[in-house]
């Protein structure tokens, strides 16, 4: 634990041990970070009611932060119950001082009302949140009632936009206290926007969920994850602590009890739905045998695809790029000609991106990148969903936790994880995932996983096989004139499958660097 990232929680002390700093400590322990608990307010409360709130004098709050600043500087700060305007201003001043030294993520949980109904805020404090703390916030995590206090009535997406207009860089409005079969949070961040969803859990120990979520998000940020990935982790950690088998210690709701093993529990991986209309149901998994197994090649030529099939490969993706200035009619005709040339009975031909042309050419397997998903219109989504009910198979790319969560929402036939190693085939901002993340994807994804990116040597393909992936993708290694024929790559795959499996350690590694200002 000595090298654990440091986070500060500036929040209220719950004398009942359910929410506030008590919940924050449990979340930090589960996330593997060192928490410095800073009391901004003392509360007289139990599991049923808040009897009184006593804001810590500003000079005492300032002294706590000053004592920590040199010895235990934070990578992230989470704020909860602050108690008053002067306490909020002490926090704001320290955030500015710390950011002059190093990047610091600020996660603001605007605790305005207890789950038991007690109000912690007046108009002056609301104004201070809007004008002084939210403009400094890397992420703000209100529940819907708190968002309404801050920006007024509206849908969660509209409220998130209003909070961002006040200066918050990212927003996650939690909805665990709403009804419905799904627990839905609205995420609005630089890299991803949409509904983070998991099936709702019936549990009597939901006291402190908001505190837990915000602290988990701060902890994931301190571990190097950008806001969208950190929100996925926070959703997982918080949900892990909701258990129906726990007897509450008091007459009211018991405290959330997250455990460190949450990060390896595939049942906690949320789905990310990127439509503003909330989803109605959890995506049904695809059934049947894995869509792809073994060596999976990519080529831009139908004739070369035929050569690969004749060399013994069972699956080839056709990735044909449009030439600059190429007319629509010429491009469509060329693409369909390449598809026609590549098709062989019994072989799996996958068309990249151009799914309407693939359908028109009789191909029943497509691959889409995340950018292609986001570019789909409402009509595209409707038509694609209809095609899938008629048997169209779908593979999706993913490079990060939020992209994996978005893939979950589509219930694909396979999910590609990459780049496993650095690749020159395609310019991208992602760090190499490595075998560690690939093995985590394999363990967590609800569909078969394909390893892709930087597979230039036979040994690397064997290592992908040893990770447990369903298939491994080879591009340049199977290009025309490549050193090794398809048979050699197939043997490497068999060798990897026979080897000892690669064991991933607990946590995945971040796929993107956090911005230099620490507020990514």
TORBAVO-426203 format. One record per residue (C-alpha): residue number from 1; x, y, z. Coordinates in Angstrom, 1 decimal. Last residue first. Layout:
# TORBAVO-426203
   resi        x        y        z
    NUM        X        Y        Z
...
# end
This chain:
# TORBAVO-426203
   resi        x        y        z
    520     -8.9     14.8    -18.1
    519     -8.4     17.3    -15.3
    518     -4.8     16.7    -14.3
    517     -3.7     19.8    -16.2
    516     -1.3     17.6    -18.2
    515     -4.2     15.6    -19.7
    514     -4.6     12.1    -18.4
    513     -2.9      9.6    -20.6
    512     -5.2      7.1    -22.4
    511     -5.5      3.3    -22.1
    510     -5.2      3.1    -18.3
    509     -4.1     -0.3    -17.0
    508     -6.5     -3.0    -15.9
    507     -6.5     -4.0    -12.2
    506     -6.1     -7.4    -10.6
    505     -3.2     -9.2    -12.3
    504     -3.5    -10.9    -15.6
    503     -2.6    -14.6    -15.9
    502     -1.3    -15.8    -19.2
    501     -2.4    -19.3    -19.8
    500      0.3    -22.1    -19.9
    499      0.9    -23.0    -23.5
    498     -1.3    -25.3    -25.7
    497     -3.4    -22.3    -27.0
    496     -0.2    -20.5    -27.8
    495      1.2    -23.4    -29.8
    494     -2.0    -23.6    -31.8
    493     -1.9    -19.9    -32.6
    492      1.7    -20.2    -33.7
    491      0.7    -23.1    -36.0
    490     -1.9    -21.0    -37.6
    489      0.6    -18.2    -38.2
    488      2.9    -20.7    -39.8
    487      0.1    -22.0    -42.1
    486     -0.8    -18.5    -43.2
    485      2.7    -18.0    -44.7
    484      5.5    -16.2    -42.9
    483      7.8    -13.6    -44.3
    482      5.1    -11.4    -45.9
    481      5.0    -10.9    -49.7
    480      1.3     -9.9    -49.8
    479      0.2     -8.9    -46.2
    478     -0.1    -11.6    -43.6
    477      2.3    -10.1    -41.0
    476      1.1     -6.7    -42.0
    475     -2.4     -7.4    -40.7
    474     -2.7    -10.2    -38.1
    473     -5.7    -10.4    -35.7
    472     -5.8    -12.9    -32.9
    471     -8.9    -15.0    -32.0
    470    -10.9    -16.3    -29.1
    469     -8.6    -14.6    -26.6
    468     -7.5    -16.7    -23.6
    467     -4.3    -14.9    -23.0
    466     -2.3    -17.8    -24.3
    465     -3.8    -17.2    -27.8
    464     -2.6    -13.6    -27.6
    463      0.9    -14.9    -26.6
    462      1.0    -17.2    -29.6
    461      0.2    -14.3    -31.8
    460      3.1    -12.4    -30.3
    459      5.4    -15.4    -30.8
    458      4.6    -15.4    -34.5
    457      5.9    -11.9    -34.9
    456      4.3     -8.7    -36.2
    455      1.1     -8.6    -34.1
    454      1.2     -4.9    -33.4
    453     -2.5     -4.4    -33.0
    452     -5.4     -6.8    -32.4
    451     -6.6     -9.3    -29.8
    450    -10.1    -10.6    -30.5
    449    -12.5    -11.2    -27.5
    448    -15.5    -13.4    -27.4
    447    -18.6    -11.7    -25.8
    446    -19.6    -10.6    -22.3
    445    -16.2     -9.0    -21.7
    444    -14.7     -9.3    -18.3
    443    -12.2    -12.2    -18.3
    442    -11.1    -11.7    -21.9
    441    -10.8     -8.0    -21.4
    440     -8.6     -8.6    -18.4
    439     -6.4    -10.9    -20.4
    438     -6.1     -8.2    -23.1
    437     -5.3     -5.6    -20.4
    436     -2.3     -7.6    -19.2
    435     -1.2     -8.8    -22.6
    434     -0.4     -5.2    -23.5
    433     -3.0     -2.4    -24.0
    432     -0.7     -0.2    -26.1
    431     -1.5      3.4    -25.2
    430     -4.2      4.9    -27.3
    429     -4.0      8.1    -29.3
    428     -4.5      6.4    -32.7
    427     -2.8      6.4    -36.1
    426     -3.6      3.1    -37.9
    425     -1.3      0.4    -39.3
    424      1.7      1.7    -37.3
    423      1.0     -0.4    -34.3
    422      2.1     -0.4    -30.7
    421      1.3     -3.7    -29.0
    420     -2.1     -5.0    -27.8
    419     -3.8     -2.2    -29.8
    418     -6.3     -3.2    -29.0
    417     -9.2     -5.3    -27.8
    416    -11.7     -6.4    -30.4
    415    -15.1     -7.4    -29.2
    414    -17.1    -10.3    -30.7
    413    -20.6    -11.2    -31.6
    412    -21.8     -7.9    -30.3
    411    -24.3     -7.1    -27.5
    410    -24.6     -3.5    -28.5
    409    -24.7     -2.2    -24.9
    408    -21.6     -4.2    -24.1
    407    -19.7     -2.4    -26.8
    406    -20.3      0.9    -25.1
    405    -18.9     -0.6    -21.9
    404    -15.8     -1.8    -23.8
    403    -15.5      1.7    -25.2
    402    -15.8      3.1    -21.6
    401    -13.1      0.8    -20.4
    400    -10.7      1.7    -23.2
    399     -9.6      0.5    -26.6
    398    -12.6     -1.2    -28.1
    397    -13.5     -2.3    -31.6
    396    -16.8     -4.0    -32.4
    395    -17.8     -7.1    -34.3
    394    -21.3     -7.7    -35.6
    393    -23.3    -10.6    -37.1
    392    -26.3    -10.0    -39.3
    391    -28.8    -12.8    -38.6
    390    -32.3    -11.3    -39.3
    389    -32.6     -9.7    -35.9
    388    -29.2     -8.1    -36.6
    387    -30.6     -6.5    -39.8
    386    -33.4     -4.9    -37.7
    385    -30.9     -3.4    -35.3
    384    -28.8     -2.1    -38.2
    383    -32.0     -0.5    -39.7
    382    -33.0      1.2    -36.4
    381    -29.5      2.4    -35.7
    380    -29.0      3.7    -39.2
    379    -32.4      5.6    -39.0
    378    -31.3      7.2    -35.7
    377    -28.0      8.2    -37.3
    376    -24.8      6.2    -36.9
    375    -21.7      8.4    -36.5
    374    -21.1      7.3    -32.9
    373    -21.0      3.6    -33.9
    372    -18.6      4.4    -36.8
    371    -16.3      6.3    -34.4
    370    -16.3      3.2    -32.1
    369    -15.1      1.0    -35.0
    368    -17.5     -1.3    -36.8
    367    -17.0     -4.8    -38.1
    366    -19.5     -6.6    -40.3
    365    -20.8    -10.1    -40.9
    364    -23.7    -11.3    -43.0
    363    -22.4    -10.4    -46.5
    362    -25.0    -10.5    -49.2
    361    -23.7     -7.7    -51.3
    360    -26.5     -5.3    -50.3
    359    -25.8     -6.2    -46.7
    358    -22.1     -5.4    -47.1
    357    -22.9     -2.1    -48.8
    356    -25.1     -1.1    -45.9
    355    -22.4     -2.2    -43.4
    354    -19.6     -0.2    -44.7
    353    -17.4     -0.1    -41.6
    352    -15.2     -3.2    -42.1
    351    -16.6     -6.2    -44.1
    350    -16.2     -9.6    -42.5
    349    -15.8    -12.7    -44.6
    348    -16.1    -16.0    -42.8
    347    -15.3    -18.9    -45.2
    346    -17.7    -21.8    -46.0
    345    -18.3    -20.7    -49.6
    344    -15.9    -18.0    -50.7
    343    -16.5    -14.2    -51.0
    342    -13.5    -12.0    -51.7
    341    -14.2    -11.2    -55.3
    340    -17.7    -10.1    -54.6
    339    -16.6     -7.9    -51.7
    338    -13.9     -6.3    -53.9
    337    -16.5     -5.6    -56.6
    336    -18.9     -4.2    -54.0
    335    -16.2     -1.8    -52.8
    334    -15.3     -0.7    -56.3
    333    -18.9     -0.1    -57.4
    332    -19.6      1.9    -54.2
    331    -16.5      4.0    -54.7
    330    -17.3      4.7    -58.4
    329    -20.8      5.7    -57.6
    328    -19.9      8.0    -54.7
    327    -17.1      9.7    -56.6
    326    -13.5      9.3    -55.4
    325    -12.0     12.6    -54.2
    324     -9.6     11.0    -51.9
    323     -9.7      7.2    -52.3
    322    -12.1      5.3    -50.1
    321    -10.6      2.6    -47.9
    320    -11.3     -1.1    -48.2
    319    -11.0     -3.1    -45.0
    318    -12.0     -6.7    -45.8
    317    -11.8     -8.8    -42.7
    316    -10.7    -12.4    -43.1
    315    -11.8    -15.5    -41.2
    314    -11.2    -19.3    -41.9
    313     -7.6    -19.1    -42.8
    312     -6.2    -22.2    -44.7
    311     -4.0    -20.7    -47.4
    310     -6.9    -20.8    -49.8
    309     -8.7    -18.4    -47.5
    308     -5.7    -16.1    -47.4
    307     -5.4    -16.2    -51.2
    306     -9.1    -15.3    -51.5
    305     -8.6    -12.3    -49.2
    304     -5.7    -11.2    -51.4
    303     -8.1    -11.1    -54.4
    302    -10.6     -9.1    -52.4
    301     -8.0     -6.6    -51.4
    300     -7.8     -4.3    -48.4
    299     -6.7     -7.0    -46.0
    298     -7.3     -8.0    -42.4
    297     -6.6    -11.5    -41.1
    296     -8.0    -13.5    -38.1
    295     -6.1    -16.5    -36.9
    294     -7.9    -18.6    -34.3
    293    -11.6    -18.6    -33.5
    292    -14.3    -16.1    -34.6
    291    -18.0    -15.9    -34.0
    290    -17.8    -18.0    -30.9
    289    -20.5    -20.7    -30.8
    288    -24.1    -19.8    -30.1
    287    -26.0    -17.1    -28.3
    286    -25.7    -13.3    -28.3
    285    -26.3    -11.7    -25.0
    284    -29.6     -9.7    -24.4
    283    -28.9     -6.1    -23.6
    282    -30.3     -4.9    -20.3
    281    -33.7     -3.3    -20.7
    280    -35.4      0.1    -21.2
    279    -32.6      2.2    -22.2
    278    -32.8      6.0    -21.5
    277    -33.4      8.2    -24.5
    276    -30.3     10.4    -24.9
    275    -28.6      7.6    -27.0
    274    -25.1      6.6    -26.1
    273    -25.9      3.5    -24.1
    272    -22.9      2.5    -22.0
    271    -23.2     -1.0    -20.5
    270    -21.7     -1.7    -17.1
    269    -19.1     -4.3    -16.1
    268    -20.2     -5.6    -12.6
    267    -21.1     -9.2    -13.7
    266    -17.5     -9.6    -15.0
    265    -16.2     -9.4    -11.4
    264    -12.4     -8.7    -11.6
    263    -12.5     -5.0    -10.5
    262    -15.0     -5.9     -7.7
    261    -12.3     -7.9     -5.8
    260    -11.5     -5.0     -3.6
    259    -14.8     -5.1     -1.8
    258    -17.6     -2.6     -1.5
    257    -19.8     -2.4      1.6
    256    -22.5      0.2      1.2
    255    -23.8      1.2      4.6
    254    -27.1     -0.2      6.1
    253    -30.5      1.4      5.5
    252    -32.4      2.3      8.7
    251    -33.2      0.6     12.0
    250    -29.5      0.0     12.7
    249    -26.7     -2.5     11.8
    248    -28.4     -3.4      8.5
    247    -28.3     -7.2      7.8
    246    -26.3     -8.0      4.7
    245    -27.5    -10.7      2.3
    244    -29.1     -8.3     -0.2
    243    -25.8     -6.8     -1.2
    242    -24.9     -3.4     -2.7
    241    -21.2     -2.9     -2.3
    240    -20.3     -4.3     -5.8
    239    -22.6     -1.7     -7.3
    238    -20.4      1.1     -5.9
    237    -17.2     -0.5     -7.2
    236    -18.6     -1.1    -10.7
    235    -20.1      2.3    -11.2
    234    -17.0      4.0     -9.9
    233    -14.9      1.9    -12.4
    232    -17.1      3.0    -15.3
    231    -16.9      6.6    -14.0
    230    -13.1      6.4    -13.9
    229    -13.1      5.3    -17.6
    228    -15.0      8.3    -18.6
    227    -13.0     10.7    -16.4
    226     -9.6      9.6    -17.6
    225     -7.8      6.9    -15.6
    224     -4.5      7.4    -14.0
    223     -4.8      5.7    -10.6
    222     -5.7      9.1     -9.0
    221     -8.6      9.2    -11.5
    220     -9.7      5.8    -10.3
    219     -9.6      7.0     -6.7
    218    -11.6     10.1     -7.5
    217    -14.2      8.0     -9.2
    216    -14.3      5.6     -6.3
    215    -14.7      8.6     -3.9
    214    -17.6     10.0     -6.0
    213    -19.4      6.6     -6.2
    212    -18.9      5.8     -2.5
    211    -20.2      9.2     -1.4
    210    -23.3      8.8     -3.6
    209    -23.9      5.3     -2.4
    208    -23.7      6.2      1.3
    207    -26.6      4.3      2.6
    206    -27.6      1.6      0.1
    205    -27.5     -1.4      2.5
    204    -31.0     -2.8      2.1
    203    -30.3     -4.3     -1.3
    202    -32.3     -5.1     -4.4
    201    -29.8     -4.7     -7.2
    200    -30.7     -2.8    -10.4
    199    -29.3     -4.3    -13.6
    198    -26.4     -2.1    -14.7
    197    -26.3      1.0    -16.9
    196    -24.1      3.9    -17.7
    195    -26.2      6.1    -19.9
    194    -24.4      8.3    -22.4
    193    -21.5     10.6    -23.2
    192    -17.9      9.6    -23.8
    191    -14.4     11.1    -24.3
    190    -14.8     14.6    -23.0
    189    -17.3     13.7    -20.3
    188    -21.1     13.6    -19.9
    187    -22.3     10.5    -18.0
    186    -25.9      9.9    -17.1
    185    -26.3      7.2    -14.4
    184    -28.9      4.4    -14.8
    183    -29.7      1.6    -12.4
    182    -31.8     -0.7    -14.6
    181    -35.1     -2.4    -13.7
    180    -36.9      0.8    -13.0
    179    -37.0      3.3    -10.2
    178    -34.7      6.2     -9.2
    177    -32.3      6.0     -6.2
    176    -29.5      4.7     -8.4
    175    -29.7      7.7    -10.7
    174    -26.3      9.3    -10.5
    173    -25.6     12.4    -12.6
    172    -22.0     12.0    -13.9
    171    -20.6     15.3    -15.1
    170    -17.3     16.3    -16.7
    169    -15.4     19.5    -17.1
    168    -17.6     21.4    -14.7
    167    -17.6     25.1    -15.7
    166    -21.2     26.4    -15.2
    165    -22.0     25.3    -18.8
    164    -20.9     21.8    -17.8
    163    -23.6     21.9    -15.1
    162    -26.2     23.0    -17.7
    161    -25.1     20.3    -20.1
    160    -25.5     17.7    -17.3
    159    -29.0     19.0    -16.5
    158    -30.0     18.7    -20.1
    157    -28.8     15.1    -20.2
    156    -30.5     14.3    -16.9
    155    -33.8     15.7    -18.2
    154    -34.9     19.0    -16.8
    153    -35.6     20.9    -13.6
    152    -33.3     23.5    -12.2
    151    -29.5     24.0    -12.3
    150    -28.1     23.4     -8.8
    149    -31.1     22.2     -6.9
    148    -32.1     20.0     -9.9
    147    -28.7     18.5    -10.0
    146    -29.0     17.7     -6.3
    145    -32.3     15.9     -6.9
    144    -30.9     14.0     -9.8
    143    -27.9     12.7     -7.9
    142    -24.8     14.9     -8.1
    141    -21.4     13.7     -9.4
    140    -19.3     16.7    -10.6
    139    -16.0     15.9    -12.4
    138    -12.9     18.0    -13.0
    137    -14.4     20.7    -10.9
    136    -12.8     24.2    -10.7
    135    -15.7     26.0    -12.3
    134    -18.0     23.9    -10.1
    133    -16.5     25.2     -6.9
    132    -16.7     29.0     -7.1
    131    -19.7     30.3     -9.0
    130    -22.2     27.4     -9.0
    129    -21.1     25.9     -5.6
    128    -21.0     29.4     -4.1
    127    -24.5     30.1     -5.4
    126    -25.8     26.9     -3.8
    125    -24.1     27.9     -0.5
    124    -25.7     31.3     -0.5
    123    -29.1     29.8     -1.4
    122    -29.0     27.4      1.6
    121    -27.7     23.9      2.0
    120    -27.6     20.8      4.2
    119    -31.2     19.7      3.9
    118    -32.3     16.6      5.9
    117    -34.4     14.1      3.9
    116    -33.1     10.8      5.1
    115    -31.0     10.5      1.9
    114    -29.3     13.6      3.2
    113    -29.6     16.8      1.2
    112    -27.1     19.1     -0.5
    111    -24.1     16.9     -0.9
    110    -22.5     18.3     -4.0
    109    -20.1     15.5     -4.8
    108    -17.3     17.4     -6.4
    107    -14.4     15.4     -7.9
    106    -11.2     17.6     -8.2
    105     -8.3     16.1    -10.1
    104     -5.0     17.6     -9.1
    103     -2.1     18.3    -11.5
    102      1.1     19.6     -9.7
    101      2.5     22.6     -7.9
    100      0.2     25.4     -9.0
     99     -2.6     22.9     -8.9
     98     -2.1     22.6     -5.1
     97     -2.6     26.3     -4.5
     96     -5.7     26.5     -6.7
     95     -7.3     23.4     -5.0
     94     -6.4     25.0     -1.6
     93     -8.2     28.2     -2.4
     92    -11.3     26.3     -3.5
     91    -11.3     24.2     -0.3
     90    -11.1     27.2      1.9
     89    -13.9     28.8     -0.2
     88    -16.2     25.8      0.4
     87    -15.6     26.0      4.2
     86    -16.6     29.7      4.1
     85    -19.7     29.0      2.1
     84    -21.0     26.3      4.5
     83    -21.1     22.7      5.7
     82    -18.8     21.0      3.2
     81    -20.6     17.7      2.7
     80    -18.7     15.9      0.0
     79    -15.5     16.9     -1.7
     78    -13.2     14.5     -3.5
     77     -9.6     15.5     -4.1
     76     -7.2     13.7     -6.5
     75     -3.5     13.2     -6.9
     74     -3.2     14.4     -3.4
     73     -0.2     15.9     -1.5
     72      0.7     13.8      1.6
     71      3.7     15.5      3.3
     70      3.6     19.0      2.0
     69     -0.2     19.6      1.6
     68     -1.4     17.4      4.5
     67     -0.8     19.8      7.4
     66     -2.1     22.7      5.3
     65     -5.3     20.8      4.6
     64     -6.0     20.1      8.3
     63     -5.2     23.7      9.2
     62     -7.5     25.1      6.6
     61    -10.4     23.1      8.0
     60     -9.6     24.3     11.5
     59     -9.4     27.9     10.3
     58    -12.8     27.5      8.5
     57    -14.5     26.3     11.7
     56    -15.9     22.8     11.1
     55    -19.6     22.9     10.2
     54    -21.8     21.4     12.8
     53    -24.8     19.5     11.4
     52    -27.7     18.2     13.5
     51    -30.2     15.4     13.9
     50    -29.7     13.6     10.7
     49    -32.1     10.6     10.5
     48    -32.6      6.9     10.3
     47    -29.1      5.3     10.1
     46    -27.8      7.6     12.8
     45    -26.9     11.2     12.8
     44    -25.2     14.0     14.7
     43    -23.0     15.5     12.0
     42    -19.6     17.0     12.0
     41    -18.5     19.1      9.1
     40    -15.4     19.7      6.9
     39    -13.6     16.7      8.3
     38    -10.6     15.7      6.2
     37    -10.0     12.0      5.6
     36     -6.7     11.3      3.8
     35     -7.4      8.2      1.7
     34     -4.6      5.9      0.4
     33     -5.7      4.1     -2.7
     32     -6.5      0.4     -3.4
     31    -10.0      0.9     -4.8
     30    -11.6     -1.2     -2.1
     29     -9.8      0.7      0.6
     28    -10.8      4.0     -1.0
     27    -14.4      3.0     -1.1
     26    -14.4      1.9      2.6
     25    -12.7      5.2      3.6
     24    -15.2      7.3      1.6
     23    -18.2      5.5      3.2
     22    -16.8      6.5      6.7
     21    -16.0     10.0      5.5
     20    -19.5     10.7      4.5
     19    -22.1      7.9      4.7
     18    -22.9      5.0      7.0
     17    -20.8      5.3     10.2
     16    -23.6      6.6     12.3
     15    -21.6      9.5     13.5
     14    -21.3     10.6      9.8
     13    -18.2     12.9      9.5
     12    -18.7     15.3      6.7
     11    -16.5     15.8      3.7
     10    -13.1     16.7      2.4
      9    -11.8     13.4      1.0
      8     -8.2     13.6      0.0
      7     -6.6     11.1     -2.4
      6     -3.1      9.5     -2.4
      5     -2.0      7.0     -4.9
      4     -0.8      3.7     -3.4
      3      3.0      3.2     -3.3
      2      3.0      2.3      0.4
      1      0.0      0.0      0.0
# end
